Amino acid sequence: MPEDLKWDDVRNLARRTSEGQPFTLTDETRAILRRTAPQVAIPPDEAERALQQEQSAAALLDEVASRIRVGSRRLSRAIVDSANRQDAGDTDGARQPFLDVLAVEVVPHYRAIAQTHLDALDDP
C-alpha cells in the first residue's frame, strides 16, 4: 500500500468506536477523514459536509472504513479465486474475478491492483 494512504489511522479509529469508545470530532479526526475520504472515492465536498457535525462525521468514518475493509476482502478473494482457476488450467476464467471486482469497486487503489492483475493475465 502506498505510504500516503495511511489507512491504519482510519482502521484504528473505526476499531476504537466499534469497541465502544465514543467518537469525538477533533482536529486530528477531521484531518484523517479529509485525507482518506477522497482515497476511497468520497468527494471532498461530501466529506466536508459530513465533517460539520459529529454524527455525520461518525457516519463518514464508518463509510470510509467499510470501503477499505470490503474492498480489501473483495480483492483478496479475487486474487485467490483467479489463482485457483489458473492452477486448474482455466486461464480465461482466471480473468473473471478481476473483471467482477472492476465492475463494482470504487476505491481507486483496489481498482488499480485488480487492473494490474488483469493486465498480467493478458500478457503471454
Secondary structure, DSSP 8 states (H G I E B T S, - for coil): --TTT-THHHHHHHHHHHTT------HHHHHHHHHHTGGGT--HHHHHHHTTSHHHHHHHHHHHHHHHHHHHHHHHHHHHHHHHHHHTT-HHHHHHHHHHHHHH---HHHHHHHHHHHHHHH--
